Amino acid sequence: MQPKPDNIELFLFISALAVTTFGFIAYQYIASPRFTQRILQREMGKPFQVYVQRLAGAIIFGVLPLIIILLTGAEGFGGFGIKAPVGTTFLWTLVLSALILPMNYINAPKPANLNVYPQIREGRWSLGLILGSAISWIIYLTGYEFLFRGFLFYTSLNIIGLWPAIILNTMIYSLVHLPKGNKEMVGAIPLGLVLCYLTYLTGSIWVAVFTHIILALSNEWFSLYKHPDMIIKRVRK
């Protein structure tokens, strides 16, 4: 039987639901081309707009929950999955990567994928652009996974128990993929279930963080390689 939650645990759970819901609404508005083109100067270019979108996501999904946790006086971040990775963390990341990489490679040349990825729609990619996009992905996805597999998962775990927390997390995780199409929304269900359970098993968010980063970067690089209208500029010797 689940023990009765105290006021702080209940507040954190409600806060996690609020940040996940309203945070994604705010992020979708910030990430819209109309917003970025109006707020940011056009001469800054599309890469800079995408960087700003990802940074905004990292702040909303990662920094805001950290501030809420600090304000409640909760003891440390270990109870929210921020712990040093253990050996099984890297093992599970390797296992999931062995599944993800071939699937991304096969999916990369499909028109539906190339219509969306790479997210930065530049015809010529320099090494600096590749690195800049990768770094912005890493920052964004670390905050993103902390929200889902850290803040939301562990606060709901304390309130409703393991499997209800996993189901709730996966349902919301799937729904936030709706703007990217039905395929990604459905694909998020098995991934969400696996990442939540491995988060519980390892006691930290790092399997989810590492796996999601590998998923995003490999998809971007494979898509860039397969895209007929994009090339990688060679470095002059």
Secondary structure, DSSP 4 states (H G I P E B T S, - for coil): -PPPP-HHHHHHHHHHHHHHHHHHHHHHHHHSHHHHHHHS-GGGHHHHHHHHHHHHHHIIIIIHHHHHHHHHT-S-SGGGT-----HHHHHHHHHHHHHHHHHHHHHTTSHHHHTT-SSS--SEE-HHHHHHHHHHHHHHHHHHHIIIIIIIHHHHHHHH-HHHHHHHHHHHHHHTTGGG-HHHHHHHHHHHHHHHHHHHHHTSSHHHHHHHHHHHHHHHHHHHHH-TT-EEPPPP-
